[in-house]
Amino acid sequence: MAAESVDTVTQPADVGLKREMGLIGATWASETSIIGSGWLFGSYFAAQAVGSAALICWVIAGIAVIILALVHAELGGMYPVSGGTARFPHFAFGSVAGISFGFFSWLQAVTVAPIECFAVMQYGSHYWHGLYNPVTKNVTGLGFVMTIILMAIFTAINFLAMRLFSKVNAGITWWKVAIPILAIIVLLFKFHPGNFSSGGGFIPKGVTWQDIFGAIPGAGIVFAYLGFEQADQLAGEIKNPQRNLPRAILLAIGIGTAIYILLQVVFIGAMKPSLLAGHGGFLGIVCPTTGHCNSSISTIVSGPFAGLAGLIGLGWLATILYVDAFVSPFGTGLMYQTSTSRVGYGLARNRYYPQIFQRVDARGVPWISLIFAFAFGLLFLLPFPSWHSLVGLVTSASVLMYAGAPLSLGAFRGQVPEAPRPYRMPGASVLAPIAFIVANLIIYWSGFEVLWKLGIAIVIGYVLIGTSMAFDKERPPLDWKSAQWLPVYLLGMGVISWQGQFSGAASTPAPLAPTNTFNIPFWWDMLIVAAFSLVIYLWAQRARLPRHEMLELVGRQSGPVESVGH
C-alpha cells in the first residue's frame, strides 16, 4: 500500500454479497424505512405535544435530516459497502472511534424492528382489543407474544435472495407510499382552518419554544424521518452503487419529507372542531393515566389517522388505514431486520464483531448476523414495552450514528481529496460541521433521561466488542491518537445534557434515577451545544488518521477474507 497513485483508487469490497438491487429497489429500501410507524403516530404525538406548532417541528427536523442525507449520499457513493454507517468512521479515524459509531449504528438498527411490531399491535387493538392498553400505553402479554411472532416472520423473509427480497419490499413500499398520499388528498376535503388556532393560537397557550424543540425527538418526529441511510447499509448489494446509491438517498428523503409535512397539515385540519373545543385543543387529546378514557379520544390514541377517519365519517378510509397499519410498520420492520444483519456483517468486516457474522449462505444472505439480529431484537422488547418509550432511545442512538458521518466526510476530504466522488456535497466545508451541530442538537433535545440510558448501552457495547476483539489475532490496531476527541465528546454531551433544560422524561422519574439540573438557561444551552460541537469537529479533523494509515484500513477490506465461507 505504499504507492499512493494506486492507493487512491483502492476500494473496500464485501465478500459473498450479491449486487442484485437496482435504483428503484435502493430508493424503496430507504423509503420503506422512512414511511413506517412514524407516519401512523408521529402527527398525533407531535400535535398532542405542541398543537399546531408541530408543523414547525416537522420543518426544522426535515431540514436537519436533509442536510444529514446529503452527507450520507457522498459517503455512500464514495465507499459503497454494506453497513456503511458502521464503517465510514472506521476508515477515517480508526478502530477506537469506529467501535463507538459502529455500535451506535447497530444499536439503532436492532431496536427499530421491535418498535414497528409495537405499532402493529397498537393499531391492531382496534380489532383485537387484547393486544394493547390505551390507558397504560403498553402492549399486553398477548401483544408481547404476537410481537415476538412478527419478529420471527421478519427474520424468515430475510432469508430470501436479495433479488427476490427487493421485489417483495418494492411491492410493499408502493402501497406504503400510496396510502399516505391517498389520506392526504381525502382529508384535505375535510379541512377546518380554525383548528390551527385551537388551544389558544398556532403555538397553543402554555407551549414554549423549549417544548417545540423537545418534541422533535420526543414526539417521534426525528424517528419518523429516519431510514434514508438504508441504501448505505445495503450498498454492498446495489447495482452500479456509485450512480444509484446517492440518487436513492436523495429521492427517498425528498419524498418522505413532503409526505410527513403534508400529513401533519391534514391531521390538524381534519380533526373534529367539537372534539378540540371540548378538550382545550390538541394538548387535551390524550387518555388519562387513571380512570375512564373518552371513547373518541381512545379511538384516536389507539390509531390516530384511522381513528380520525372513522370519527369524521370516512369509514372506508379508516378500513384502508387499519390495513395499512399492519403493512406499513411490517415493511419497515422487515427492512430494518435486513439492515441490522448488514451492519453486523460490516462490523465483522471491521473485525469488531466475531468473524462468524460474515458468513453468508448460497443466496448471499449473512445468515448468522440475521439470526443474532432477531435474538438481540427480542432483548429490547423487555425493558421498553411500547412504541413511544422506545423512540427516545432509538432517536439518540440514530443521531449518534449520524454524527459520525459529517466527521468522516470532513476527514475523507482531507485524506483522499482526489478519490472518486460520484456525488459531491456542495459547500462541504460549511455543511459538514453544520450537520454535526444539528446531530448533536437533536441528541441534546432527546433529554438526559434518554442519554444516561444510552450511556449504559454504550458501555455494554464496549465490553462486548472489546471481548470479541481480544480473541481476534487479526484485529486492527487501536488508534487512540486519532480518537483523542471521542471521550471528551461523549462525556461533554452528557454533562451539557445533565446541566441543561431537556429531561426527556415522559412522567415523574423514579426516585433513584439521575435527573438533569436545569442550570444552563434555555437558548444558552443550545448555543453551548453548537459551540462545543464545532470545537469537537475541528479537533477531530486535526486528529484524523494520516493518509497512509487510512488507506491501509481501506486496503484491509479490499479483498476476500480467508476462512469465511458459505
N, C-alpha and C positions, 0 to 999 in steps of 0.2 A: 504493500500500500504506500510505497514511497513516491511513486510517480504521480504528481498532482494532476497532470493532464488526464490521467486515467481515473484518478480518484473522483474527480468532479462529476463523472457520469456513472459512478458506482450507484447501483440501486439495490435496496433491500428486496428480498424475494420471500415468498411464502411457499412452504412445502406441502404438497398434497392437495391444496385447494384448487378448484377449477373455475376459470373465468367464464361463467355462463349467464351473467346478468347484464342486460343492456341498459340504455339510458332510461327508458320508462321504468324498468324494474328497479334501478337505483333511485330514481326520483320517488317512486312509490314506497321504497324501503324507508326513506326519510319521512315521506308524507304520512304513512300509516302510523308512524311513531309520534308525529305531531298531533294528528287528529285521533285521539283516543278518549280516555275517560275525561280528559281536560275539557273537551267541548261539552260533555254531558253535565259537568259540575262547576267548571270554572266561572261561568257567568253568574250562577246563583251565589256561590261563595263570595265573589267579588262584590256583587250588588248588596248582599246581606251585610258585608263588612263596611262599605263606604258609600252605598247608594249609587246614584248616577255618576259619581266621581270615579266609579270603576272604569269608565272609558279612559280617563287619564292614565290609570294603571296599565291598561292594555296597550296604549300608545307608547308609554315610556318603556315597558318591557319589550314591546315589538321592536323599537329602535335599538335597544340594547342587544337583543338576540340577533338582529340582522347584522350588527357590527361583528358579533362573535362568529356568525355564519360565514362572513367574508374571510375571516382569518382561517377557518377550517377549510374553505374552498381552496385557498392557496396551498395549505399544508397537504391536503389530500391529493391534489393534482401533482404535487412535487414528489411525495412519497406514498404511493397508493398501496398500503399494506393493511392487512386485516387487524382490527383492534387499534386503529391509528392513534386515537386519543391517548392510549396507554403507551405508545411507542415514540411519538414525537419528542416528548421531554427527555426520554432515554437517549436519543440520538444527540440532542442539543446540549444536555447538561450531565449526562452520565447516569450511573445506576442509583445514586442516593436520591437525587431529585426524581428520577424515573420511577423508583419504587413508590414514592408518595403519590404522584399524579396517576400512575398506573393503577394503584389500588383505588383511588377515587373513581376512576373510570369503571372499574369492575364493580365497586360497591353501588354506584349509581345504576348500572345496568341490571344487577341481580335483584334490586328491590322494586323495579318498575313492574315486572310481571305480576307479583302479588298485589300491587295496587290496582292493576287493571282487573284482576279477579275480584277484588272487593267491590269495584264499580259494578261489575256484572251482578253481584249479589244484591247490591243496594237497589238497582233498578229492577232486578228480578223479583224483589219482595213485593212488587205491585201485584203479581200473580201468585207468588208463593210466599205468603206472609211470614213463614218461619225462618227466612234467610237473614233478615236484617231488622234491627230495632231502631226506629227513627228517634226515640227518646234518648237512648244511651249513645246513639250514633255508632254502634258497633255491629258487626256481623254476629249472628247467633252461633251456637255449637254446630247446628246443621249447615249454616252458611260457611263455617270454617272447613267442614268436611268437603263440601262441594267445591270450595276454593282449591283444596289440595287436588281434587279430581281434575279440575280445569287446568291446573299447572301440569299435571301428568299428560293431558291432551296436547298442550303446547309442546312438550318435550317430544312426544311421539311424532307429531307432524314434522318437527325439525329434522327427523332422520331422512326426509326426502332429499334427493339430489337438489342442488341449488337451482338447476334449470326448472324442475317441477315446482319447487318451493316458491320460486319467483312468480310463477304463473298463478299459484294459489293466492299469494299475497296481493298480486295485481288485481285479481278479481275482487277480493275483499276490499281493497283500497278504493277502487272505482265506486263501490257502494258507499264507503265511508265518506268520500268527498261529496258525492251526490246528495246524500241525506241532509247534511247541514245546510247546503245551498238551497235545497227544497224548503227546509224550515225557515231560512231567512226570507225567501220570496213570499211564502204563505203568511208568515207572521207580520210582514210589512203591511198587509191588508187589515190587520187588527191593531193598528198603531195609535197610541194615545200620547201626543206630545207633552201633555201635562204631567205625565209620570216622571219626567226628567227633573221636575222641581218638587217631587213628593218628599216629605220629610223635612222640608224647610229650605229647599234650594238644590241646585245642581250638586253642590257639596252640602250634604244634609247638616242640619244643626247638630253640633257636638262632634262632627268629624273633623279631624285636623290633618294637616299635611303629613304628620307622623303616621297617622292611621293609613293614609293613602300609600306611602312608601312601604309600610309594613304589610299591606295587603298584596303587594306584588309577589313576594314569595309565600306569604301566609295563607292567601286565599287560593293558591294553586295556579296563579297566572303564569309565573315562570315555568312551573311544571308543565302546564298545557303547551307551551311553546317548545319544550324540549323534544329532541329527537332528530333535528336536522342533521346531526352528525352521524346518523346511521350509515349513510353512504361511505363515510370514512371507516366505520367499523367493518364494513363488508368489502372494502376496497380490493382485497386480495381475490375477490370473485367477480369483479366488474370488468366487462369487456372494454377495451380502449379507455382505461381509467383516467388517463391524463386529460382526455376530452370530456368524457361522460360524467366523471365524479364532480368537478366544480359546478357543471351545469345542473346536476341533480340537486345539489345542496341549495343553490340559489333559487331554483324553481320551487323546491319544496317549502322553503321558508317564506317566499313571496306569497304562495297560495295560502299557507297556514295563517300568516299574519292578517291577510284580508278577511279570511273566514272568521277568525276569532273576534276581530273588532266589530264586524257586522253582526255576529251572534249576540254580543253584549248589547248592541243598539236595539235589536228586536226583542231581546229578553226584557229589557226595561220598558220598551214602548208597548209591548203586547200584554203586560201584566194587568189584571183587572183593577181599575182605579179604586173600586169599592173595597177591595182587599187591602190595598195600600193605605187607604184612608182610615180603615178600621184598626190598623196596627202601627200607625205612625211612620209609614214608609217602608222601604225595603229592609231597614235595620230591624224591623219587628217581625219579618217573615222567618221565624225560627221556632222550633218546638222548645218548650220549657224543659229544664233538666228534670223536673219532677211534675207529676200531675198529668192531666189530660192535654193532648195537643189538638188544636183545631183541625178538623178533617181536611179543609182546603190547604192549610199550611203543611200538614203531614204529607199530602199528595205532592206538593212542591218539593219538600225536603227529600222525600224518597226518590224522586225522579224529576228534576227541575223542568226540563223542556217538555217531556211527555206529560208531566202533571199540569204544566201551564196550558198545553194544547187542549187537554181534557177540560180544564176549568173554563176556557173561553169557547167551548162548543165545537172544537175540532177533533172529534173522537177518532176519525180516520187517520189524522196526522199523529195523534197520540199512540195509536196502534203501531204505526210505522216506526215511531221513535223508540217505543219499547222493544221492538225487534232490533233496531239499530243499537240499543243499549247493550245488547249482547254482542252484536257483530263488531262494533267499533272498539270496545276495550279488548275483545278477543283478538282482533288483528294486531293491536298494539302490543299486547302481552306476548303474542306469538313472535313478533319481530324482535322484541327485547330479549326473549329467550334465545333467539338466534344470535343477537349481538353479544350477549353475555358469554356465549360459548366462544365467539371470535375474539373477544377481549381476553378471555382466559388463554386462548391459543396464542395471542400476541404477547402476553406476559410470559408464557413459556418460551417464546422466541427470544425474549429479552433475557431469559434464564432467571426469572424471578420465581416463577411457578415451576413445580416438578415437570420434567420433560414429557411425562405421560400425557399432559394436557395438549401436547402437539399431535397426538395420534389421530389419524383420520381413517375413515373407512373407505371402501371402494367408490363411494359416491362423493367423496371429498368432504364429508361431514366430520368435524372434530368432536367425535362422539364422547370421549372421556370428559372433555370440558363441558359438553352439553349436559351430561348426567350430573356433574358437580353443580352446574348452574341450577338444576332442578332441586338438588338437595339443599344448597345454601339458600335458595329462594324460600324453601319451607321454614327455615330458621327465622326469616324476617316476618313470617306470618305470626309468630308467637308474641313478641312484645308490642306489636302495633296492629291491633285488631280492627282497624277501619281505614278507609281511603284517606280521610282528612289528616289523621295523625301520622301517616307515613310521608305525606307530601313535604313537610318541612325538612325532614332528614334527607330525602332524595334530592330536593332542590339544592340544598347546601352541598351535598356530595357532587351533584352535577356541576354546579358552578365552580367548585374547587377543581374539578376536572377541566372545565372550560378555561380556568385561569392559566393552566399550563400551556394552552395553545398560543396566545399572544406572546408569551415569553419565548416559546420555541420559534415562532415566526421571526421575532427580532434577532434571535441567536443565529438562525439559518441565514438571514440576510447578511450578517457579518461574517459567518464562517464560509459559506459557499455562495457568494453573490452571483456567480456566473452559472449556477446549476439551473437546468431547465425548469421553468415555472409556467405551465400551460395557462393558469390563471394567476395574475399578479395583482394583489390587492392594492388599489390606489391609495397614496398617502400613508403608507405603512408606518413611516417614522412617527406619524401623529396618531393614526388609528389603532396601532398595536398597543401603545401604552393606555389609550382611552379604553380599549377593550378590556385590559387588565383592571383598570379602575372600576369599570362597570361591573365586572365579575365580582370584585371584592365588595362593592356596594350591595349587591344582591345577597352575598353571603352575610354581610352585616345586618341587613334588613330581616334576615331569617330569624334573628334573635338568639340570645345567649342560651336559652334552654335547649335549642336545637344544636347549637355549636358545641356545647360541652358533651352532649351525647355523641356527636360526630367525632369529637376528640377521642373518646373512648374507643370508638370503632377504628379510628386510625391507628391507635396504639396496638389494638389486636391485629390489625393488618401488618404492622411492622414485625410483630412477633411471628406471625405465620410465614411471611415472606422471608424473614431472616432465618427461620428454621429450615425452610426449603433450600435457600441459597447455601447454607452451611454444609449441606450434603452434596452440593454440586461442584465438582472439581473444575469445571469449565465456566464457572460463574464470572461475570465481568468484574473488573476492579471497582472498588468502592471509591467513587470520585467525590471525596469530601470537599475538596477545594472549590470545585465548580458548583457545589450546593451550599456554600457557606451562608448564603442568604436565607435558605429554606427554614431553619428553626426560628430565625427572627421573624420571618413572615408568618408562620403558623401561630407562634406564641403571641406575636404582636396583634394579629387579628382577634385572638381570644381575649387579650387584655382590653382592647378597644371595645369589643362587644360587652365584656364584663362591666366596663365603666360607662357604657353608652345607654341609649334610650330604648332599645328594642329588646324586649324579653322573649318574644316568641311563644309565650305561654298562652294557651287557649283557656286556661282556668287557673285557679289558685294553685301554685306549685306545692308539692309535698314539703313537709317541714324540713327535711334533711337535704332537699335538692338545692344546689347552688343557684343563686339569683344574681342579676346584674344590679349595679349600684345607682344608675341614672345620674352619675356625677358629671358626665360631659353633656353640656346643653345641646338641645336639638339644633340642627343646622351646623353647629360647630363639629358635631360628631362626624357628619358626612364629609366635611372639609378635611378633617383629620384622616379619615379613611382614604380619601383621594390623594392627599399628600404622602401618606405612608405608602400607598400603592406605587406612586411614582418613584419614590426612593428605592423600593424593592425592585421595581422593574429595571431601573438604571444599574443597580447593584448586580442584578442577575446577568445583565448584558456584559458587564465587565468581567464577571466570574465564569462566563460560559466556557465550555471545553475549547481548547485550542483546535484549530482546523484539522490537524493530522489525527488527533485523538477522536474527534467527532467522526471523521471519515473511516477510522478504524472500526468504530462501533457499527457504522452502516455496513462496512465490509464483512463483519462477522455474520451478518444476516443476508448476505448476497447469494448464498448457495445452499444446497441441501444440508440437513442436519443428520449426521450419522446415527444409526441405531434407533431412529424414529420411523417405524414402518407403518404399514397399513394393518 
